[in-house]
Amino acid sequence: MRCPFCGCMESQVKDSRPSDDGSNIRRRRSCPECGSRFTTFEYVQLRNFTVLKRNDMRVPFERDKLVRSIQLAVRKRDIDSVQIEKIVNSIIRQLEAGGESEIKSSDIGELVMDSLLELDKVAYIRYASVYKNFATTADFEEFVAKLTKA
């Protein structure tokens, strides 16, 4: 594993631990060149996904991009990284269970929306405002009204 600080191609594993749900392994590493310590995570990846965007572009699926989008939605909410990891792992498992190697971005968005609705309604509305491209306050009002009725 390359050191993110000095670029050395060697590093030593100091500690390894499985996550709470067993879906990944956290490794603490040390660089023999600069002495810096850093953390890496290993995930099981059953297949490589391609995401079909709304403009018909095809891009490789990026787990980190999914994590970042959820982190933005839950920012300043009482939600920890373990809950975010559980959501991401659940979404990826659902995508893998679907059996398709090409996935529509809208399908991923809907899975995120469903997960956030169960977790936190404010995060759900935040995510929806970007995902559904709200342009005015009326869009928010209409969306919140539908949410309140349901």
C-alpha positions in Angstrom: 0.0 0.0 0.0 1.4 3.4 -1.0 2.0 5.9 1.7 -0.3 8.9 1.2 2.4 11.3 2.7 5.6 10.4 1.0 4.6 8.0 -1.8 6.7 5.1 -0.5 5.4 1.8 -2.0 5.9 -0.2 1.2 3.9 0.0 4.4 3.6 -2.2 7.5 0.3 -3.3 9.0 0.2 -2.4 12.7 -3.4 -3.4 13.5 -6.3 -5.1 11.7 -9.9 -5.2 12.8 -13.2 -6.2 11.2 -16.0 -3.7 11.2 -19.1 -4.2 13.4 -21.1 -5.8 10.6 -18.1 -7.7 9.2 -18.3 -6.2 5.7 -14.9 -4.6 5.8 -11.5 -4.7 7.5 -9.8 -1.6 9.0 -6.0 -1.7 8.9 -3.7 0.8 10.7 -0.5 1.1 8.7 2.9 2.7 9.2 5.3 3.9 6.6 8.9 2.8 7.1 10.3 5.8 5.2 8.6 8.8 6.8 7.1 7.1 9.9 3.6 8.4 9.2 0.6 6.3 10.2 -2.6 6.0 8.2 -5.7 3.9 8.0 -7.0 1.8 5.1 -10.2 -0.2 4.6 -10.7 -3.4 2.7 -14.1 -4.2 1.2 -15.4 -7.3 -0.6 -16.3 -6.4 -4.2 -18.2 -9.1 -6.0 -18.3 -7.3 -9.4 -17.5 -4.0 -11.0 -20.5 -1.8 -11.6 -21.0 0.7 -14.4 -23.3 3.6 -13.6 -25.5 4.8 -16.5 -26.0 8.5 -15.9 -29.1 10.5 -17.0 -27.1 11.9 -20.0 -26.3 8.3 -21.2 -22.7 8.5 -20.0 -21.3 5.4 -18.5 -18.9 5.8 -15.5 -17.4 3.3 -13.1 -19.3 3.0 -9.8 -17.4 4.7 -7.0 -18.1 3.7 -3.4 -16.5 6.8 -2.1 -18.8 9.0 -4.1 -21.8 7.3 -2.6 -20.4 7.8 0.9 -19.7 11.5 0.2 -23.2 12.1 -1.0 -24.7 10.5 2.1 -22.3 12.4 4.3 -23.4 15.7 2.8 -27.0 14.8 3.4 -26.4 13.9 7.1 -24.0 16.8 7.8 -24.6 18.3 11.2 -27.1 15.6 12.1 -26.7 13.2 15.0 -25.6 10.4 12.7 -22.2 8.6 13.0 -20.0 7.1 10.4 -21.0 3.5 11.4 -24.6 4.3 10.4 -23.4 5.7 7.1 -21.3 2.6 6.5 -24.3 0.4 7.2 -26.3 2.3 4.6 -23.6 2.1 2.0 -23.0 -1.6 2.5 -26.7 -2.3 2.4 -27.1 -0.3 -0.9 -24.1 -2.1 -2.5 -25.5 -5.5 -1.4 -28.8 -4.7 -3.0 -27.1 -3.7 -6.2 -25.1 -6.9 -6.2 -28.2 -8.9 -5.5 -29.8 -7.3 -8.6 -27.3 -9.2 -10.8 -26.8 -6.4 -13.3 -23.4 -5.0 -14.0 -24.8 -1.7 -15.4 -27.0 0.3 -13.0 -29.0 3.4 -13.6 -27.9 6.4 -11.4 -31.6 6.9 -10.7 -31.8 3.4 -9.2 -28.9 4.2 -6.8 -30.6 7.5 -6.0 -33.8 5.8 -5.0 -32.0 3.3 -2.8 -30.3 6.2 -1.0 -33.6 8.0 -0.7 -35.2 4.9 0.9 -32.4 4.4 3.3 -32.3 8.1 4.4 -36.1 8.2 4.9 -35.7 5.4 7.5 -32.7 7.1 9.1 -33.4 10.8 9.2 -36.1 12.9 7.5 -34.0 16.1 7.4 -31.2 14.2 5.6 -33.8 12.7 3.3 -35.1 16.1 2.4 -31.5 17.4 1.9 -30.7 14.6 -0.4 -33.9 14.9 -2.3 -33.4 18.6 -2.9 -30.2 17.8 -4.9 -31.4 14.4 -6.4 -34.7 15.8 -7.6 -33.2 19.2 -8.5 -35.4 21.5 -6.5 -35.3 25.0 -8.0 -37.7 26.9 -5.8 -39.0 27.0 -2.2 -42.3 25.7 -3.6 -40.5 22.5 -4.6 -39.5 22.0 -1.0 -43.0 22.8 0.3 -44.6 20.4 -2.0 -42.1 17.6 -1.2 -42.4 18.2 2.6 -46.2 18.2 2.3 -46.2 14.8 0.5 -43.8 13.5 3.2 -46.0 14.8 6.0 -49.1 13.1 4.5 -47.3 9.8 4.1 
